Amino acid sequence: MALIQVVIVLIVVGVLLWLINNFVPMAGSIKSLLNAVVVIFVVVWLLKVFGLWSYITHFRVGG
């Protein structure tokens, strides 16, 4: 995936999240949970796109 596509996806996700946060009426706790879930999914997706996911899943501590 080209870097420009990654940037476009990040911009679209950011704008959609901003629109939801500003224009969809919901409880603050639900918005916080939604934001956290979206950020986690984006970080995992970015790790997979750049090929770092396998390093993290195979990381061993102390052994």
PDB file of N, H, CA, C and O in Angstrom:
ATOM      1  N   MET A   1       0.862  -1.179   0.000  1.00  0.00           N
ATOM      2  CA  MET A   1       0.000   0.000   0.000  1.00  0.00           C
ATOM      3  C   MET A   1       0.902   1.233   0.000  1.00  0.00           C
ATOM      4  O   MET A   1       1.849   1.333   0.781  1.00  0.00           O
ATOM      5  N   ALA A   2       0.591   2.145  -0.873  1.00  0.00           N
ATOM      6  H   ALA A   2      -0.178   2.065  -1.507  1.00  0.00           H
ATOM      7  CA  ALA A   2       1.396   3.355  -0.996  1.00  0.00           C
ATOM      8  C   ALA A   2       1.188   4.270   0.205  1.00  0.00           C
ATOM      9  O   ALA A   2       0.134   4.260   0.841  1.00  0.00           O
ATOM     10  N   LEU A   3       2.198   5.046   0.494  1.00  0.00           N
ATOM     11  H   LEU A   3       3.055   5.054  -0.022  1.00  0.00           H
ATOM     12  CA  LEU A   3       2.144   5.943   1.645  1.00  0.00           C
ATOM     13  C   LEU A   3       1.014   6.956   1.513  1.00  0.00           C
ATOM     14  O   LEU A   3       0.387   7.324   2.506  1.00  0.00           O
ATOM     15  N   ILE A   4       0.757   7.402   0.301  1.00  0.00           N
ATOM     16  H   ILE A   4       1.267   7.102  -0.505  1.00  0.00           H
ATOM     17  CA  ILE A   4      -0.319   8.379   0.101  1.00  0.00           C
ATOM     18  C   ILE A   4      -1.675   7.754   0.430  1.00  0.00           C
ATOM     19  O   ILE A   4      -2.554   8.443   0.949  1.00  0.00           O
ATOM     20  N   GLN A   5      -1.859   6.481   0.142  1.00  0.00           N
ATOM     21  H   GLN A   5      -1.146   5.922  -0.279  1.00  0.00           H
ATOM     22  CA  GLN A   5      -3.108   5.804   0.495  1.00  0.00           C
ATOM     23  C   GLN A   5      -3.267   5.706   2.008  1.00  0.00           C
ATOM     24  O   GLN A   5      -4.369   5.879   2.530  1.00  0.00           O
ATOM     25  N   VAL A   6      -2.182   5.432   2.708  1.00  0.00           N
ATOM     26  H   VAL A   6      -1.287   5.292   2.284  1.00  0.00           H
ATOM     27  CA  VAL A   6      -2.224   5.363   4.171  1.00  0.00           C
ATOM     28  C   VAL A   6      -2.625   6.717   4.733  1.00  0.00           C
ATOM     29  O   VAL A   6      -3.459   6.793   5.635  1.00  0.00           O
ATOM     30  N   VAL A   7      -2.038   7.782   4.207  1.00  0.00           N
ATOM     31  H   VAL A   7      -1.361   7.720   3.474  1.00  0.00           H
ATOM     32  CA  VAL A   7      -2.359   9.127   4.680  1.00  0.00           C
ATOM     33  C   VAL A   7      -3.821   9.464   4.393  1.00  0.00           C
ATOM     34  O   VAL A   7      -4.495  10.055   5.236  1.00  0.00           O
ATOM     35  N   ILE A   8      -4.309   9.099   3.227  1.00  0.00           N
ATOM     36  H   ILE A   8      -3.761   8.619   2.542  1.00  0.00           H
ATOM     37  CA  ILE A   8      -5.710   9.365   2.883  1.00  0.00           C
ATOM     38  C   ILE A   8      -6.647   8.620   3.823  1.00  0.00           C
ATOM     39  O   ILE A   8      -7.634   9.188   4.290  1.00  0.00           O
ATOM     40  N   VAL A   9      -6.349   7.358   4.106  1.00  0.00           N
ATOM     41  H   VAL A   9      -5.546   6.897   3.727  1.00  0.00           H
ATOM     42  CA  VAL A   9      -7.186   6.578   5.032  1.00  0.00           C
ATOM     43  C   VAL A   9      -7.175   7.210   6.417  1.00  0.00           C
ATOM     44  O   VAL A   9      -8.219   7.302   7.064  1.00  0.00           O
ATOM     45  N   LEU A  10      -6.008   7.644   6.875  1.00  0.00           N
ATOM     46  H   LEU A  10      -5.161   7.569   6.350  1.00  0.00           H
ATOM     47  CA  LEU A  10      -5.925   8.279   8.192  1.00  0.00           C
ATOM     48  C   LEU A  10      -6.729   9.574   8.234  1.00  0.00           C
ATOM     49  O   LEU A  10      -7.388   9.858   9.234  1.00  0.00           O
ATOM     50  N   ILE A  11      -6.685  10.351   7.176  1.00  0.00           N
ATOM     51  H   ILE A  11      -6.149  10.120   6.364  1.00  0.00           H
ATOM     52  CA  ILE A  11      -7.460  11.590   7.117  1.00  0.00           C
ATOM     53  C   ILE A  11      -8.952  11.292   7.128  1.00  0.00           C
ATOM     54  O   ILE A  11      -9.709  11.945   7.847  1.00  0.00           O
ATOM     55  N   VAL A  12      -9.382  10.314   6.340  1.00  0.00           N
ATOM     56  H   VAL A  12      -8.767   9.784   5.756  1.00  0.00           H
ATOM     57  CA  VAL A  12     -10.809   9.964   6.288  1.00  0.00           C
ATOM     58  C   VAL A  12     -11.285   9.462   7.644  1.00  0.00           C
ATOM     59  O   VAL A  12     -12.353   9.864   8.108  1.00  0.00           O
ATOM     60  N   VAL A  13     -10.517   8.598   8.282  1.00  0.00           N
ATOM     61  H   VAL A  13      -9.650   8.272   7.905  1.00  0.00           H
ATOM     62  CA  VAL A  13     -10.904   8.085   9.600  1.00  0.00           C
ATOM     63  C   VAL A  13     -10.960   9.222  10.615  1.00  0.00           C
ATOM     64  O   VAL A  13     -11.873   9.282  11.438  1.00  0.00           O
ATOM     65  N   GLY A  14      -9.993  10.111  10.556  1.00  0.00           N
ATOM     66  H   GLY A  14      -9.250  10.063   9.888  1.00  0.00           H
ATOM     67  CA  GLY A  14      -9.976  11.245  11.472  1.00  0.00           C
ATOM     68  C   GLY A  14     -11.167  12.167  11.285  1.00  0.00           C
ATOM     69  O   GLY A  14     -11.773  12.607  12.262  1.00  0.00           O
ATOM     70  N   VAL A  15     -11.508  12.463  10.032  1.00  0.00           N
ATOM     71  H   VAL A  15     -11.016  12.105   9.239  1.00  0.00           H
ATOM     72  CA  VAL A  15     -12.659  13.331   9.753  1.00  0.00           C
ATOM     73  C   VAL A  15     -13.954  12.658  10.196  1.00  0.00           C
ATOM     74  O   VAL A  15     -14.818  13.306  10.789  1.00  0.00           O
ATOM     75  N   LEU A  16     -14.095  11.370   9.915  1.00  0.00           N
ATOM     76  H   LEU A  16     -13.394  10.844   9.434  1.00  0.00           H
ATOM     77  CA  LEU A  16     -15.312  10.661  10.342  1.00  0.00           C
ATOM     78  C   LEU A  16     -15.434  10.647  11.863  1.00  0.00           C
ATOM     79  O   LEU A  16     -16.523  10.852  12.401  1.00  0.00           O
ATOM     80  N   LEU A  17     -14.339  10.409  12.549  1.00  0.00           N
ATOM     81  H   LEU A  17     -13.455  10.242  12.112  1.00  0.00           H
ATOM     82  CA  LEU A  17     -14.371  10.408  14.006  1.00  0.00           C
ATOM     83  C   LEU A  17     -14.700  11.801  14.545  1.00  0.00           C
ATOM     84  O   LEU A  17     -15.443  11.931  15.518  1.00  0.00           O
ATOM     85  N   TRP A  18     -14.155  12.831  13.922  1.00  0.00           N
ATOM     86  H   TRP A  18     -13.552  12.725  13.132  1.00  0.00           H
ATOM     87  CA  TRP A  18     -14.457  14.198  14.327  1.00  0.00           C
ATOM     88  C   TRP A  18     -15.934  14.517  14.108  1.00  0.00           C
ATOM     89  O   TRP A  18     -16.573  15.137  14.959  1.00  0.00           O
ATOM     90  N   LEU A  19     -16.477  14.088  12.957  1.00  0.00           N
ATOM     91  H   LEU A  19     -15.959  13.585  12.266  1.00  0.00           H
ATOM     92  CA  LEU A  19     -17.897  14.327  12.677  1.00  0.00           C
ATOM     93  C   LEU A  19     -18.780  13.625  13.702  1.00  0.00           C
ATOM     94  O   LEU A  19     -19.748  14.204  14.195  1.00  0.00           O
ATOM     95  N   ILE A  20     -18.448  12.388  14.020  1.00  0.00           N
ATOM     96  H   ILE A  20     -17.662  11.917  13.620  1.00  0.00           H
ATOM     97  CA  ILE A  20     -19.230  11.644  15.012  1.00  0.00           C
ATOM     98  C   ILE A  20     -19.144  12.325  16.372  1.00  0.00           C
ATOM     99  O   ILE A  20     -20.155  12.471  17.059  1.00  0.00           O
ATOM    100  N   ASN A  21     -17.939  12.744  16.765  1.00  0.00           N
ATOM    101  H   ASN A  21     -17.118  12.625  16.207  1.00  0.00           H
ATOM    102  CA  ASN A  21     -17.766  13.367  18.076  1.00  0.00           C
ATOM    103  C   ASN A  21     -18.499  14.696  18.186  1.00  0.00           C
ATOM    104  O   ASN A  21     -18.973  15.048  19.266  1.00  0.00           O
ATOM    105  N   ASN A  22     -18.599  15.437  17.090  1.00  0.00           N
ATOM    106  H   ASN A  22     -18.213  15.150  16.213  1.00  0.00           H
ATOM    107  CA  ASN A  22     -19.192  16.768  17.152  1.00  0.00           C
ATOM    108  C   ASN A  22     -20.677  16.809  16.833  1.00  0.00           C
ATOM    109  O   ASN A  22     -21.385  17.683  17.335  1.00  0.00           O
ATOM    110  N   PHE A  23     -21.166  15.894  16.017  1.00  0.00           N
ATOM    111  H   PHE A  23     -20.592  15.185  15.609  1.00  0.00           H
ATOM    112  CA  PHE A  23     -22.526  16.025  15.525  1.00  0.00           C
ATOM    113  C   PHE A  23     -23.471  14.890  15.898  1.00  0.00           C
ATOM    114  O   PHE A  23     -24.672  14.992  15.647  1.00  0.00           O
ATOM    115  N   VAL A  24     -22.970  13.824  16.483  1.00  0.00           N
ATOM    116  H   VAL A  24     -21.995  13.741  16.687  1.00  0.00           H
ATOM    117  CA  VAL A  24     -23.840  12.720  16.904  1.00  0.00           C
ATOM    118  C   VAL A  24     -24.005  12.810  18.419  1.00  0.00           C
ATOM    119  O   VAL A  24     -23.031  12.682  19.161  1.00  0.00           O
ATOM    120  N   PRO A  25     -25.232  13.029  18.874  1.00  0.00           N
ATOM    121  CA  PRO A  25     -25.441  13.137  20.325  1.00  0.00           C
ATOM    122  C   PRO A  25     -25.391  11.763  21.002  1.00  0.00           C
ATOM    123  O   PRO A  25     -26.210  10.885  20.727  1.00  0.00           O
ATOM    124  N   MET A  26     -24.416  11.605  21.887  1.00  0.00           N
ATOM    125  H   MET A  26     -23.751  12.317  22.111  1.00  0.00           H
ATOM    126  CA  MET A  26     -24.312  10.376  22.680  1.00  0.00           C
ATOM    127  C   MET A  26     -23.549  10.700  23.956  1.00  0.00           C
ATOM    128  O   MET A  26     -22.896  11.738  24.064  1.00  0.00           O
ATOM    129  N   ALA A  27     -23.642   9.809  24.900  1.00  0.00           N
ATOM    130  H   ALA A  27     -24.172   8.966  24.813  1.00  0.00           H
ATOM    131  CA  ALA A  27     -22.994  10.016  26.193  1.00  0.00           C
ATOM    132  C   ALA A  27     -21.475  10.115  26.029  1.00  0.00           C
ATOM    133  O   ALA A  27     -20.890   9.500  25.138  1.00  0.00           O
ATOM    134  N   GLY A  28     -20.862  10.891  26.895  1.00  0.00           N
ATOM    135  H   GLY A  28     -21.337  11.391  27.619  1.00  0.00           H
ATOM    136  CA  GLY A  28     -19.418  11.091  26.827  1.00  0.00           C
ATOM    137  C   GLY A  28     -18.626   9.816  26.997  1.00  0.00           C
ATOM    138  O   GLY A  28     -17.574   9.646  26.380  1.00  0.00           O
ATOM    139  N   SER A  29     -19.124   8.916  27.833  1.00  0.00           N
ATOM    140  H   SER A  29     -19.978   9.055  28.334  1.00  0.00           H
ATOM    141  CA  SER A  29     -18.407   7.656  28.043  1.00  0.00           C
ATOM    142  C   SER A  29     -18.430   6.798  26.784  1.00  0.00           C
ATOM    143  O   SER A  29     -17.452   6.115  26.481  1.00  0.00           O
ATOM    144  N   ILE A  30     -19.528   6.830  26.058  1.00  0.00           N
ATOM    145  H   ILE A  30     -20.323   7.385  26.305  1.00  0.00           H
ATOM    146  CA  ILE A  30     -19.617   6.065  24.814  1.00  0.00           C
ATOM    147  C   ILE A  30     -18.684   6.666  23.762  1.00  0.00           C
ATOM    148  O   ILE A  30     -18.038   5.933  23.012  1.00  0.00           O
ATOM    149  N   LYS A  31     -18.613   7.996  23.707  1.00  0.00           N
ATOM    150  H   LYS A  31     -19.138   8.591  24.316  1.00  0.00           H
ATOM    151  CA  LYS A  31     -17.699   8.643  22.772  1.00  0.00           C
ATOM    152  C   LYS A  31     -16.255   8.284  23.093  1.00  0.00           C
ATOM    153  O   LYS A  31     -15.464   8.014  22.189  1.00  0.00           O
ATOM    154  N   SER A  32     -15.913   8.280  24.360  1.00  0.00           N
ATOM    155  H   SER A  32     -16.555   8.499  25.095  1.00  0.00           H
ATOM    156  CA  SER A  32     -14.548   7.923  24.759  1.00  0.00           C
ATOM    157  C   SER A  32     -14.223   6.493  24.380  1.00  0.00           C
ATOM    158  O   SER A  32     -13.130   6.210  23.889  1.00  0.00           O
ATOM    159  N   LEU A  33     -15.157   5.598  24.602  1.00  0.00           N
ATOM    160  H   LEU A  33     -16.045   5.828  25.000  1.00  0.00           H
ATOM    161  CA  LEU A  33     -14.956   4.200  24.234  1.00  0.00           C
ATOM    162  C   LEU A  33     -14.817   4.054  22.721  1.00  0.00           C
ATOM    163  O   LEU A  33     -13.950   3.319  22.249  1.00  0.00           O
ATOM    164  N   LEU A  34     -15.652   4.739  21.965  1.00  0.00           N
ATOM    165  H   LEU A  34     -16.356   5.336  22.349  1.00  0.00           H
ATOM    166  CA  LEU A  34     -15.580   4.703  20.508  1.00  0.00           C
ATOM    167  C   LEU A  34     -14.230   5.229  20.029  1.00  0.00           C
ATOM    168  O   LEU A  34     -13.609   4.634  19.149  1.00  0.00           O
ATOM    169  N   ASN A  35     -13.776   6.337  20.604  1.00  0.00           N
ATOM    170  H   ASN A  35     -14.280   6.821  21.320  1.00  0.00           H
ATOM    171  CA  ASN A  35     -12.477   6.895  20.228  1.00  0.00           C
ATOM    172  C   ASN A  35     -11.351   5.907  20.512  1.00  0.00           C
ATOM    173  O   ASN A  35     -10.457   5.728  19.684  1.00  0.00           O
ATOM    174  N   ALA A  36     -11.391   5.272  21.668  1.00  0.00           N
ATOM    175  H   ALA A  36     -12.117   5.418  22.341  1.00  0.00           H
ATOM    176  CA  ALA A  36     -10.351   4.312  22.035  1.00  0.00           C
ATOM    177  C   ALA A  36     -10.335   3.122  21.079  1.00  0.00           C
ATOM    178  O   ALA A  36      -9.269   2.679  20.651  1.00  0.00           O
ATOM    179  N   VAL A  37     -11.505   2.610  20.748  1.00  0.00           N
ATOM    180  H   VAL A  37     -12.371   2.969  21.096  1.00  0.00           H
ATOM    181  CA  VAL A  37     -11.593   1.462  19.839  1.00  0.00           C
ATOM    182  C   VAL A  37     -11.060   1.830  18.461  1.00  0.00           C
ATOM    183  O   VAL A  37     -10.314   1.059  17.858  1.00  0.00           O
ATOM    184  N   VAL A  38     -11.437   3.002  17.960  1.00  0.00           N
ATOM    185  H   VAL A  38     -12.043   3.628  18.450  1.00  0.00           H
ATOM    186  CA  VAL A  38     -10.965   3.428  16.639  1.00  0.00           C
ATOM    187  C   VAL A  38      -9.454   3.611  16.645  1.00  0.00           C
ATOM    188  O   VAL A  38      -8.783   3.199  15.699  1.00  0.00           O
ATOM    189  N   VAL A  39      -8.909   4.213  17.682  1.00  0.00           N
ATOM    190  H   VAL A  39      -9.453   4.548  18.451  1.00  0.00           H
ATOM    191  CA  VAL A  39      -7.456   4.413  17.754  1.00  0.00           C
ATOM    192  C   VAL A  39      -6.732   3.068  17.809  1.00  0.00           C
ATOM    193  O   VAL A  39      -5.709   2.895  17.146  1.00  0.00           O
ATOM    194  N   ILE A  40      -7.239   2.128  18.580  1.00  0.00           N
ATOM    195  H   ILE A  40      -8.069   2.269  19.119  1.00  0.00           H
ATOM    196  CA  ILE A  40      -6.612   0.803  18.663  1.00  0.00           C
ATOM    197  C   ILE A  40      -6.636   0.111  17.309  1.00  0.00           C
ATOM    198  O   ILE A  40      -5.629  -0.456  16.887  1.00  0.00           O
ATOM    199  N   PHE A  41      -7.776   0.150  16.624  1.00  0.00           N
ATOM    200  H   PHE A  41      -8.595   0.611  16.968  1.00  0.00           H
ATOM    201  CA  PHE A  41      -7.864  -0.475  15.312  1.00  0.00           C
ATOM    202  C   PHE A  41      -6.938   0.192  14.305  1.00  0.00           C
ATOM    203  O   PHE A  41      -6.322  -0.495  13.491  1.00  0.00           O
ATOM    204  N   VAL A  42      -6.827   1.503  14.344  1.00  0.00           N
ATOM    205  H   VAL A  42      -7.327   2.062  15.006  1.00  0.00           H
ATOM    206  CA  VAL A  42      -5.946   2.215  13.414  1.00  0.00           C
ATOM    207  C   VAL A  42      -4.487   1.874  13.689  1.00  0.00           C
ATOM    208  O   VAL A  42      -3.713   1.671  12.753  1.00  0.00           O
ATOM    209  N   VAL A  43      -4.106   1.809  14.951  1.00  0.00           N
ATOM    210  H   VAL A  43      -4.735   1.973  15.711  1.00  0.00           H
ATOM    211  CA  VAL A  43      -2.722   1.462  15.290  1.00  0.00           C
ATOM    212  C   VAL A  43      -2.395   0.043  14.835  1.00  0.00           C
ATOM    213  O   VAL A  43      -1.326  -0.191  14.271  1.00  0.00           O
ATOM    214  N   VAL A  44      -3.294  -0.904  15.071  1.00  0.00           N
ATOM    215  H   VAL A  44      -4.162  -0.714  15.530  1.00  0.00           H
ATOM    216  CA  VAL A  44      -3.062  -2.291  14.629  1.00  0.00           C
ATOM    217  C   VAL A  44      -2.988  -2.343  13.110  1.00  0.00           C
ATOM    218  O   VAL A  44      -2.130  -3.030  12.556  1.00  0.00           O
ATOM    219  N   TRP A  45      -3.875  -1.625  12.431  1.00  0.00           N
ATOM    220  H   TRP A  45      -4.572  -1.067  12.880  1.00  0.00           H
ATOM    221  CA  TRP A  45      -3.865  -1.596  10.972  1.00  0.00           C
ATOM    222  C   TRP A  45      -2.548  -1.024  10.445  1.00  0.00           C
ATOM    223  O   TRP A  45      -1.967  -1.558   9.501  1.00  0.00           O
ATOM    224  N   LEU A  46      -2.081   0.070  11.063  1.00  0.00           N
ATOM    225  H   LEU A  46      -2.554   0.504  11.830  1.00  0.00           H
ATOM    226  CA  LEU A  46      -0.813   0.660  10.637  1.00  0.00           C
ATOM    227  C   LEU A  46       0.353  -0.306  10.859  1.00  0.00           C
ATOM    228  O   LEU A  46       1.241  -0.411  10.013  1.00  0.00           O
ATOM    229  N   LEU A  47       0.354  -1.006  11.988  1.00  0.00           N
ATOM    230  H   LEU A  47      -0.367  -0.921  12.675  1.00  0.00           H
ATOM    231  CA  LEU A  47       1.404  -1.990  12.239  1.00  0.00           C
ATOM    232  C   LEU A  47       1.393  -3.090  11.184  1.00  0.00           C
ATOM    233  O   LEU A  47       2.450  -3.540  10.742  1.00  0.00           O
ATOM    234  N   LYS A  48       0.198  -3.524  10.778  1.00  0.00           N
ATOM    235  H   LYS A  48      -0.661  -3.159  11.137  1.00  0.00           H
ATOM    236  CA  LYS A  48       0.097  -4.547   9.733  1.00  0.00           C
ATOM    237  C   LYS A  48       0.532  -4.003   8.383  1.00  0.00           C
ATOM    238  O   LYS A  48       1.210  -4.698   7.626  1.00  0.00           O
ATOM    239  N   VAL A  49       0.152  -2.770   8.071  1.00  0.00           N
ATOM    240  H   VAL A  49      -0.399  -2.206   8.685  1.00  0.00           H
ATOM    241  CA  VAL A  49       0.517  -2.171   6.784  1.00  0.00           C
ATOM    242  C   VAL A  49       2.032  -2.058   6.654  1.00  0.00           C
ATOM    243  O   VAL A  49       2.586  -2.348   5.594  1.00  0.00           O
ATOM    244  N   PHE A  50       2.702  -1.640   7.719  1.00  0.00           N
ATOM    245  H   PHE A  50       2.252  -1.404   8.580  1.00  0.00           H
ATOM    246  CA  PHE A  50       4.147  -1.468   7.662  1.00  0.00           C
ATOM    247  C   PHE A  50       4.927  -2.733   8.013  1.00  0.00           C
ATOM    248  O   PHE A  50       6.155  -2.696   8.099  1.00  0.00           O
ATOM    249  N   GLY A  51       4.230  -3.852   8.215  1.00  0.00           N
ATOM    250  H   GLY A  51       3.233  -3.882   8.144  1.00  0.00           H
ATOM    251  CA  GLY A  51       4.891  -5.131   8.432  1.00  0.00           C
ATOM    252  C   GLY A  51       5.482  -5.329   9.809  1.00  0.00           C
ATOM    253  O   GLY A  51       6.347  -6.187   9.988  1.00  0.00           O
ATOM    254  N   LEU A  52       5.044  -4.568  10.777  1.00  0.00           N
ATOM    255  H   LEU A  52       4.341  -3.871  10.632  1.00  0.00           H
ATOM    256  CA  LEU A  52       5.589  -4.687  12.132  1.00  0.00           C
ATOM    257  C   LEU A  52       4.741  -5.567  13.042  1.00  0.00           C
ATOM    258  O   LEU A  52       5.143  -5.867  14.166  1.00  0.00           O
ATOM    259  N   TRP A  53       3.591  -5.976  12.573  1.00  0.00           N
ATOM    260  H   TRP A  53       3.264  -5.732  11.660  1.00  0.00           H
ATOM    261  CA  TRP A  53       2.672  -6.752  13.405  1.00  0.00           C
ATOM    262  C   TRP A  53       3.281  -8.100  13.801  1.00  0.00           C
ATOM    263  O   TRP A  53       3.121  -8.538  14.940  1.00  0.00           O
ATOM    264  N   SER A  54       3.978  -8.759  12.870  1.00  0.00           N
ATOM    265  H   SER A  54       4.108  -8.402  11.945  1.00  0.00           H
ATOM    266  CA  SER A  54       4.552 -10.068  13.177  1.00  0.00           C
ATOM    267  C   SER A  54       5.645  -9.967  14.245  1.00  0.00           C
ATOM    268  O   SER A  54       5.797 -10.876  15.061  1.00  0.00           O
ATOM    269  N   TYR A  55       6.397  -8.878  14.245  1.00  0.00           N
ATOM    270  H   TYR A  55       6.274  -8.139  13.582  1.00  0.00           H
ATOM    271  CA  TYR A  55       7.412  -8.693  15.277  1.00  0.00           C
ATOM    272  C   TYR A  55       6.787  -8.538  16.653  1.00  0.00           C
ATOM    273  O   TYR A  55       7.321  -9.042  17.640  1.00  0.00           O
ATOM    274  N   ILE A  56       5.658  -7.843  16.724  1.00  0.00           N
ATOM    275  H   ILE A  56       5.223  -7.433  15.922  1.00  0.00           H
ATOM    276  CA  ILE A  56       5.016  -7.634  18.008  1.00  0.00           C
ATOM    277  C   ILE A  56       4.337  -8.897  18.509  1.00  0.00           C
ATOM    278  O   ILE A  56       4.375  -9.191  19.704  1.00  0.00           O
ATOM    279  N   THR A  57       3.714  -9.650  17.604  1.00  0.00           N
ATOM    280  H   THR A  57       3.683  -9.412  16.633  1.00  0.00           H
ATOM    281  CA  THR A  57       3.018 -10.866  18.028  1.00  0.00           C
ATOM    282  C   THR A  57       3.987 -11.965  18.427  1.00  0.00           C
ATOM    283  O   THR A  57       3.614 -12.855  19.192  1.00  0.00           O
ATOM    284  N   HIS A  58       5.238 -11.932  17.926  1.00  0.00           N
ATOM    285  H   HIS A  58       5.541 -11.209  17.305  1.00  0.00           H
ATOM    286  CA  HIS A  58       6.224 -12.955  18.264  1.00  0.00           C
ATOM    287  C   HIS A  58       7.232 -12.482  19.298  1.00  0.00           C
ATOM    288  O   HIS A  58       8.245 -13.142  19.528  1.00  0.00           O
ATOM    289  N   PHE A  59       6.963 -11.355  19.915  1.00  0.00           N
ATOM    290  H   PHE A  59       6.139 -10.819  19.728  1.00  0.00           H
ATOM    291  CA  PHE A  59       7.883 -10.793  20.906  1.00  0.00           C
ATOM    292  C   PHE A  59       7.812 -11.623  22.177  1.00  0.00           C
ATOM    293  O   PHE A  59       6.725 -11.895  22.687  1.00  0.00           O
ATOM    294  N   ARG A  60       8.975 -12.026  22.688  1.00  0.00           N
ATOM    295  H   ARG A  60       9.858 -11.805  22.273  1.00  0.00           H
ATOM    296  CA  ARG A  60       9.023 -12.827  23.918  1.00  0.00           C
ATOM    297  C   ARG A  60       9.788 -12.065  24.984  1.00  0.00           C
ATOM    298  O   ARG A  60      10.801 -11.423  24.708  1.00  0.00           O
ATOM    299  N   VAL A  61       9.284 -12.146  26.204  1.00  0.00           N
ATOM    300  H   VAL A  61       8.461 -12.667  26.428  1.00  0.00           H
ATOM    301  CA  VAL A  61       9.919 -11.460  27.318  1.00  0.00           C
ATOM    302  C   VAL A  61      10.568 -12.502  28.234  1.00  0.00           C
ATOM    303  O   VAL A  61       9.901 -13.428  28.695  1.00  0.00           O
ATOM    304  N   GLY A  62      11.845 -12.351  28.491  1.00  0.00           N
ATOM    305  H   GLY A  62      12.387 -11.598  28.117  1.00  0.00           H
ATOM    306  CA  GLY A  62      12.545 -13.176  29.456  1.00  0.00           C
ATOM    307  C   GLY A  62      12.814 -14.598  29.055  1.00  0.00           C
ATOM    308  O   GLY A  62      13.132 -15.420  29.914  1.00  0.00           O
ATOM    309  N   GLY A  63      12.702 -14.922  27.803  1.00  0.00           N
ATOM    310  H   GLY A  63      12.444 -14.254  27.105  1.00  0.00           H
ATOM    311  CA  GLY A  63      12.927 -16.316  27.529  1.00  0.00           C
ATOM    312  C   GLY A  63      13.557 -16.603  26.269  1.00  0.00           C
ATOM    313  O   GLY A  63      13.791 -17.767  25.946  1.00  0.00           O
TER     314      GLY A  63
END
